[in-house]
Amino acid sequence: DRILFTEYVGGGTAISELTLANNSVRTIWKGAEGLYAFGNFPDFALSKDGKVAAGVRSSYETPPEVWAGPIGEWRQLTANNSTQTPTWGKAENLEWTNDGLSIQGWLLPPAKVESDKKYPMVVLIHGGPSGLTTPEWPASFGMARAIVAALSSRGYYVLLPNPRGSYGQGENFTRANVKDFGGGDLRDTLAGIDAAIAKYPIDPARLGVTGWSYGGFMTMWTVTQTNRFRAAVAGAGIANWQSYYGQNLIDQWMIPFFGSSVYNDPAIYEKSSPIHFIKNVKTPTLVIVGERDAECPTPQSYEFWHALRTLGIPTQLVIYPGEGHLFIKPENQADRLDQTVAWFDKYLQ
């Protein structure tokens, strides 16, 4: 008579209950943390009688461990990561407004901030386009989490915005970037940078931007639309939505966002393609991709890098043999991290 499900609420995670008799929904638990059991989306395991739940919980303050018990009354079962300590300072749930919308993101400072200094900041844009950055321990598998720990330990602020198009604020907010990739979501992100700079000792002349997948596209797009950033790292990005349509293996998702196939309305795909604005780029840009990426194929990264090189923009292309959209080999994960940090250190430190 009821269905339990996970959802994103604001910038956090929640477990809610749908009562089938009257279609009412109530939140059973929510928190500023990540909750996982089987995959990369909020999830938990539930006993057959529905009385006991288990999952992996983590936050910006506490590393991931297994917790179990009645929902909201869990107790910690493991302490495998008890020796892990944050390399960053106290995270802030940063909120700002733009275009009449309330926008939220997470800002992680370096572990030690001196009052008489200003610090570089890197903006990490999440994938998607429908996605969300939640406040989970940022040192686990995947670019979006591991890079935060690496950068904050080296004296960077890291901003993780959840602009329009993200989960967590209802369907209308999530659909607000339909037919507008790189439009409102970029404006929201730039406004978030302004909000962070207004409140914290961040050097506006030392800004970087990075992301993976849709975040990689947004990185490519951003450097074609503004010269505000001194360095960029575009991971598994999309340079040309028109050619991408015929290259990737997941094109079914594109029509709901673009409103038509590329063959019926090529203009809607062109207007959000970074390659068509490539001559605007001044930002040194590192381009990273897996050789076997079927979701954001290698030719997209090659095309963007080739254009930058031709135009004399400082750039480098790193292709990892055998890797797909998510890197599997630990040595490649580590090298990708090292390459990213080294690029930002070169231009921002």
N, C-alpha and C positions, 0 to 999 in steps of 0.2 A: 504493500500500500504506500510505499515511499521509495524515493530514489535519492541516494546520496551522490554528490558530485563535487568536484573541485572547480574553483573559478579564481580569476584574478580580480581583486578589488583594490582600486587605487593603485598603489605600487607594491601591494603585497598579495598574499595568498589566502584563500578561504575554503572552508568546507561548508556546503549548504545542503539543505534537504527540500526536496520537492514532494509534497503530499498529493497523491494522484486523485484523491476524492474531490478536492476543490482547486487543484492546480496552484496552491499557495507555496511560496518559497520562503524559507527562513534560514538565516546564517547561524550555523552551529558553532563555528570557530573561525577566527581570522587572526592573522599576525603578520608583522613585518619580517618575513622570513621566507625561505624556500622549503617546500615539502615534496619529497620524491619517493617513489617506490620502484618503478620499473623503467622510467624513461626520462626525457627532457622536459616534460610538461608536468604541472602539479598532479600528484598522484599519491595514493596510499593503498595499503592492503587492508581488507576488512574480513573479519571472521564471518562464518556462515550465518550466525544468529544476529550479526550486526552490532554486537556489543563491544567488540575490541577492534581497534585499528592499529596499524603499524606503518611507519614510514621513516625516511631519512630527513631529518630537520637540520637546517643551518641558517645562520644569519650573518650579518657583518661583524657581530661580536663573538659568535660561537661556531666552531667548525662542524662539519657534518657528522652526525651520529645517528644510530637507530634508536627510535623511541616507540613505545607501544603502550596501549591501555585504552580506556574509554576516550572517545574523541574530546580533546580539550583537557584531558586529565592524564596525558601521557607521562610515563617515567622513562628516563634514559636507560637503555640496555647496554650500550657499548661506550667505550672510552678510547677508541682506536686513534683518535686525533687530538688527545688531550694535551700533547706537547706543542701543538700548533698555536702560535700567537700572531695577532694581526701585524702586518707591516704598514698599516694605514691608521689614521686617526679616527675619531668618532664620525661616523657617516651621518649626513643630514638628508632628510626628506625635503628636497628643495621644491618649492612651488612658485609658479609665476603665471601671468596671464598674457595671452597674445591673441589678437583677432577676436576678442570676446570669449575665448576659451580658457578654461583653467587647465594648466599643464603641470605635470609633475615629473620629477626625476630624482636621481640619487647623486650626491656629491661626496666623494671620498677624498679627504685631505691627506697629505703626507703624515707620517707618524709624529713628526715634530715640526711645528710651525713657529718660526721666530717672527716677532712682531715688526721688526725693522726690515724684513725682506719681502720680496715678491717672488712668486713661484710660477713655473710654467704649468699649463693645463692641457690635457688631452681629452677630447670629446670622443666617447665610444658609443657609436650608433648601433642599436640592436638590429637583428635580422628580422625577416618577416616576408612581406611588409607588415602583416599582423603579428605582433610579438609584444614582449614586455620585458624590461629589466626589473627583476625582483631582488630584494636585499638578501642575497644568499652569499655564503662564504666564497670569496672570489679567487680561489686557488685550485679549483677542480678542473676536470677536462673541459676543454673548449676555450676558444679565443676570448669570448666575452667575459669570462671569469678570471682566467689566469693572467691576462694582461694587466688587470687592475692591480693585483698584488705586485707584479714586477715594476710597474710604473710608480706606484705610491712609495715603494721602498727606495726609489731613486729621487724622491723629492718632487713628484708631480701631484697636482690635483687631478682627479679624474671625474668628469661629468658623464653620467649615464642618463640621458633624457628619454622620456616616454612621450613623444609628440603625438599629434593627431595621427590616427592610423593604428595606434597601439591598443592593446587590450586594457581592461581595467576600469573604463569609464562608460561602458554601455555600447550598444551596437552603433548608434549614430556617430560616436566618437571614433570607433574602429573603422567605420566606412568613410570617414571624412577625407581620406586621401584617394578615393576612387576617382579615376581620370585626372589625378593631380599629383602623381609621384614627384617628389622633390619640390613641390610648391609650398603648401601650408606646413608640411612637416619640417622642411628646412627653415622656414620663418620661425616656427616654434622653437627649434633647436638654437638658432641664433639669439632669440630672445632669452633662452635659458642661460646662454653664455653671458649675456649682459647682466642677468640676475645674479649669477655667481660672482662676476667681477665686482659688482656693486657691494657685495657683502663680505668678500674674502680677499686676502692679499695675493691676487692672481695677476700676473703680468699680461696685459692684453696684447703685447707684442710677441709673446711666446706661446702661441696656441697651436695645437695639433689636432688632427681628426683621423679617426680610424673606424673600421667596421668590417663585418664579414657577411657575405651573402647580400641581402637587401642593404645591410649596413655598408657593404663594399660598394654597391651601386651608389648609395648616398654619399660615400666618400668621394667617388669619382665625380658625381654630380656637383657636390659642394665646391670642389676646387675649380669647376667651370663657371660657378655663379658668384664667387667672392674670392678676393685675395687676402682675406682676413687671417688665413692660416699659414704658418711658416713651414709646416711639414704635414704630410699625409701618408697613411698606409692603407691601401685599398686591398682588402682580402676577398677573393672569389667574387669580384664585382661584375656589373653588367654595364658595358659601354654603349651598346646599341640595341635598344629594345626591338628594332625591326629584324635584325639578323638573329638575335637571340630567340625569337619566336620559332624559327626553324631549326635551331641547334639543340635546345634543351629537351629533356624527357619529361617535363612536368608542366607543359604549356596549358593544361586544362584550367589552371588557376588564373590565367591571364585575362580571359574574356570577362569574368565578373568585375575585374578591376579596370580594364580598359574599355569595356562596353562593346567590343567588336574584335574580330580577328584582325591581324595585321594586313591581311589581303583586302579586307573591306574598308578599313579606315587606317591607312598607314600614317596619316598625319598625327593621330593621337599617340602613336608610338614614337614618332620622331620628336615630338615636343619635349619629351622627358629623357631623351637619349644624350648622355654626356658627350659623345663623340661629335655631335653637331655644334657644340660650343667649345671645342677643344682649344681653339686659338685664344680663349680667355685665360687659360691656365698659366699661373706664374709659380705655383706651389711645388716644391720638390716632392715627388710622389714615388713611394715604393709600392710595387704591385706584386701580390702573392696569390698563388692558386695551386690546386692539386691537378696533376696531369689528367686524371680520370674523372674529374668533376662533371657529372651529368646534369646537375641542377644549375650551375653557373659555369658553363663550359670554358675551357682554357682559351679558345680563340677570343673571347670577350676581353680577357685580361691582356692578351697579346696585342689586340687592336689598340687598346688604350695606351699601353706602354710604347708601342711603335709610333703612335702619333706624338706622344710627349718627346720621345727621343728625336724624332724628325724636326720638331719645333725647338729643340735645344733646351728643353726643361730638364733639370736634374731628375733622373729616374733610374730605376733598377727593376728588373723582372726576375722573380724567383718562382720556378715551377718545380713542384715536388713529385718525382716519379712514383707512379703507382698509387698516389693518394687521390681520394674522391673529395666530396664536399666536406666531409668530416675526416680529419686526419686520424689515422690509426696507429702508426708507428710512433712510439714515444720520442725517438730521436728527431723525428720530423716536427712533432709538436714543440719540442724544446728549441729546435733551430728556428722555427717560425717566430717563437717568442723572442729569441735573441735578436733576430733580424729586425723585428719591429722596434724593440727597445733601442737598439743601436742607431736606427734611423732617426728616432726622435731625439736621442742624445746628441746626435750630430748637428741637428738644426735648432734644437730648443734649449740645450744646456749651455 
